[in-house]
């Protein structure tokens, strides 16, 4: 029996020469839902535990862990853990390539990144369990050159026909225009794919009329969307509804990465953990999206998608690095999710 492989080529320049990387993807995956995650500004995330940390003095590191990161990469990792066929693309510095490949391939995530001349950024989470403090340091990201963007767009176009859904998530590196997500959504629409967007408001604004299906603003550095404060409960539904846009399925708002307001074409839902202490909310938003996509592609139910998403966020919160280890962890928390309808 013959096994057919589809070969994709990826390009970067080194000393004026084109460097080619390829990945083999078994053709039988075409028969299964394949999720494409796009992370234009990935990172190597360092989780540093230093209890009783004090600025201005020597501090001992109790525990150190490194993981591939960036919102789209996190979502790909979680989808892979849950058993969903997932393909991760975006930009990577060449030195980070093997690190990302080994970690993601281990969880059955296929990688097809475009390699760039600049380096992948590093982010640091400092955890102090004695003082119950979490401090996050984020680098801005690399410069993306014109030919690198050109190769990425060519790669993205080739991948779309094999996919069921596209997740566009995270910040943008330098020299990449804020309208890039709108362009990527329009390409995905040509193939009638489910599209998901999770990023800051400046990147969302150009996409609001593009027909995006699921949209979730990243509010970690802001508590406003379109100038409206979302910490005010009366405003959240208004904002969530305005995010749906033409053809939207869900608009999601969270101001604390624990409680969620989800606006759908049929009404609004409030979802939150019931009787569960959320210890670490670093990646709960990414887990929510992964869980929702996983369930929505299986059942098409908005309510069950929200339930699975919040259960995934609970599972994420129980780990220092934010990554749950199996779908069984998620299922154990399904009964800990409280969902109720709220008036619009």
N, C-alpha and C positions, 0 to 999 in steps of 0.2 A: 504494500500500500504506500502510495506516495504522499509526502507531506509538503504542502505548498507554502512558501514563505513570501511575504511582501517585503521588499527592501526599501527603506527610506534613507536618503542621503542628506547630511547636514554639514554646513560649511562654516569655516572661520578662516581668517587670514593670519599667517605667521610668516614674517619676513617677506611679505609680498606674495606668498604662496597660499593657495586654498587648501585648508585642512578638511578632510572629509571624515565624518563619523557616520556609521550606519547601525541600525538596529533591526533585528529580524522579528517580525510579528506574525505568528501563525495565522493563516487565512481563516481557520475555523472560528476565530473570534468574531468574524463578520456576522455570525449568526446570533451573537449575544449582545446585550446593551453594552456599548463602550463609551465611557465618559472621558472627555478630553478636558484636562485642567490646564489653564494658562497662567503662569506666574512670570510676569515680566521683570520682577525685581526680587528674586529669591534671596535667601540668606543662609549662612551657617549659624545656627542658633546655639549659644553656649548657656547652659543652665548651671549657675554657680551658687552652691549653698555655702554660706559663711555665717554661722549663727553669732548673734551679738555683734554684728558688723558695726564698726565705728570709723567714720571718716577721719583722715589725717593720721592714721596709725597702721601698723602692720596687722593684717587680718589673715587668719588661716582658712583655707578652703577645705570644707568638710566633705564635699561631694562635687564632682564636675561631670557634666554630660554634654555631648555635642550631637546635634540632629540637623538634617536638612530642614530648611524652613522657608517661610514665605506663605501667605495665606493659601494660594492655590496648591502648593506642595503639601501643606498640612492636610488639606481636603483630600488630595489624591492619596496620601498615606492612609487616612482613615477609611476611605472608600475601599482601598485595597485590603485593609484588615477585615472589613466586613464582607469581603468576597466579591466585590464589584470589579469587573474588568475596567481598568483605568490606565490612561495614557497621559503623562505629564510632559508639557513643553514650556518653552520660555527661553530666557537668556541665562547662560552660565559662564563664569570664568573657567578657563581650561583646567586650572589647578583643582577646582572644586568638582570636576566632572565625575571622577571615579568614586569620590565620597558619596555624591548624590546617587549615582547608579547603584552602588552596592547596597545602600540602605533602602532605597525604594524597590529595587528588584527583589530583595529579600521578602517583601510583602506583596509581591506579584503586581507591582506597578511598573509599566513599561515607560522608559524615558526616551524622549526625542527632543533634547535641548539644542539650541543654536549656541555655539561657543564664541565668545567675544574676546577682544584683546584686553579689556579691563578686567578687574578682579571682582568676584562675588562678594557682596558685603557680609559683615559679621554683626550679629546682634547679641546682646548679653542680658540675661535675666538674673539679677542678684536676689537670692532668696535668703531671708533671715527668719527662721522659724521661732527664735526666741522673742524677737520684737514683733513678729507677725507682719513683716514688711516685704513687699515685692517691688524691686526697682528695675525698670526696663530701659536699656540703652539701644537705640536703633540708629544704624548708619543710614546715610541717604541713598547710597547705591552707586553703580558704575555709570560711565558714559557709554551710550549706545550710538555707534556710528551709522551712517546712512546705509552702507552696504550690509551691515549686520541686520538692520531692520528689514531691508529688502529680502534677505535670505529667510528671515523669520516669517514674513508674510507668505512667501512661496511655500514654506514648510507647512504653515497653518492651513493654507488652501488645500494642500495634498491630503492632509489628515482628516478634514471635515467629512468627506463622503463615508468614512468608516465609523462615524460616531452617532450616538443617540442624543447626547447632550454636551454642552460646552459650559464650563465654569471659568469665568474671568474674575480673578480675585487678587487683591493686594495693591500696593503702591506702584508708582511708575518710576523707573530709573531716569537719570538725567538725559536730556535731549530727546525724550519721547513725548510727543504732544498729548494733551489730555483727551483729545478726540480719538485716540487710537482704539479705545474700547468700543466706541460707536462703530468704527470701521469693521472691527472683528465681529460684532453682533450682526451687522448687515450681511457679512459673508456667511455666517451660520444660518441666518434666515433663509438664504438661498437653498439650503438643504433641509429646511423645515425642522431644525433641531431645537430642543429645549435649551434655553439660554438662561444663565444665572450670573448675576453681577454683584460683587461684594467689594466695595472700595470707598474712598472718601468722596465727599459731595462734589468737589471740583471735577472729579472724573465721571461722576454720575450724571451731572447736569447735561452734557451733550447727548446722553443716551436716553433721556426720558421719553422721547417720542419715537424710539427705534423699534418698539414692539418687544422689548425684553420681557421674559416670562417671570422670573423671580429676582427680586432686587432687595438688597440689604445694605444700607449705608454703614460704613465703618465709623463709629462715633467715639472711638477711644481718645481722640484728641479734640473733640468738640461735642457740645451738647445741643447743637442746633442743626436743623436741616431747612434749607431755603429761608433762613432767618427765624425759624420758629423753634423755640426751646422745647425739646422733647422730654425734659424732666417734668414738665407740667402734664399730668395725665390727660387733661382735656385736649391737649394739642396732638397727642401721639396718634390717635386714630385719623385725624385730619392729614397728618404727614404721611402715614402709612398708605392711606387711600390715594394720595396724590402721586405716590411712587408707582402705582400699578401701571399707569399709562395704557396705551392701546395694546390690547391683546395680552395684558398681564395676568398672571395666575396668582401670585402672592407678593405683597410688599411687607417687609419685616423690619420692625423697629425694636431695638433694645438700648437702654441707657445704662445698664449695669452688667451686661453679659450673663444675666441670670433670668430675668423676667422678659418675656417677649410679647409683642403685639403684632399679630399677623392679619393683614387685610386681604380678603379674597373677593372675588366677584360676587360671592353669595353672602358676604358679611364679614364681621371682624371677630377674631378669636384672641383671647388672652391665655398665654401658656406659661407655666412656671413649675419648678420642682416643688413637690409637696412633702414637707417634713424631712428635707435633705439639706445638709450643710455643704455649700459649695466652697471647697477649700482653695481651689486654684482656678481662676477664670481666664487664664491666659489664652487658651485655645477653645473655649466653649462656643464661641461664635462659629469658628471653623467646623467644629463637631456638629453643631446644629445644622449647618448647610449640608454636610456629608450625610447625616442621618435623613434629612428631608429628601435629598435627591435619591438616595438608596430606596426609600419607601415609595416615593412618588412614581418612580419608574416601574416598580413592582405592582402597585395597586391603583395609582391614579387618584388616590384619596388625599385631599388637602389635610383633613383632620388627622388621619393616621400618619401622614408625613410629618406634621407638626409634633405629634406624640413621639415618633421615633427620633426626630431631631433633638428634642429636649432631653430624651433619654440618653442620646449620644453625648450631649453637653454635660450631663451629670456624670457619665462615665469618664469623660475627659477631665473633669474637675478633681477626680480622685488620684491623679498622677502628677508628679512634679513637672514633668515635661509636657503634660497636656495630652498625651497620646494613650488612648485605651488599647488593649492588647487583643481583643477579640469581639466579634459580634455578640457573643454570649454575655459579655459585660453590658452591652447596650440593652439587650433584652431583659436583663435582670432589673432594669430601672424603668421599664415601660409603665408599671403600676404606680410609679412615684411621680408621674406627670399629671398635673391638674390643668384641664382645659375648660374654658367657659366662653360662652358667647358674650360679647359686649355690644352696646348700642353704638351705632355709627353717627 
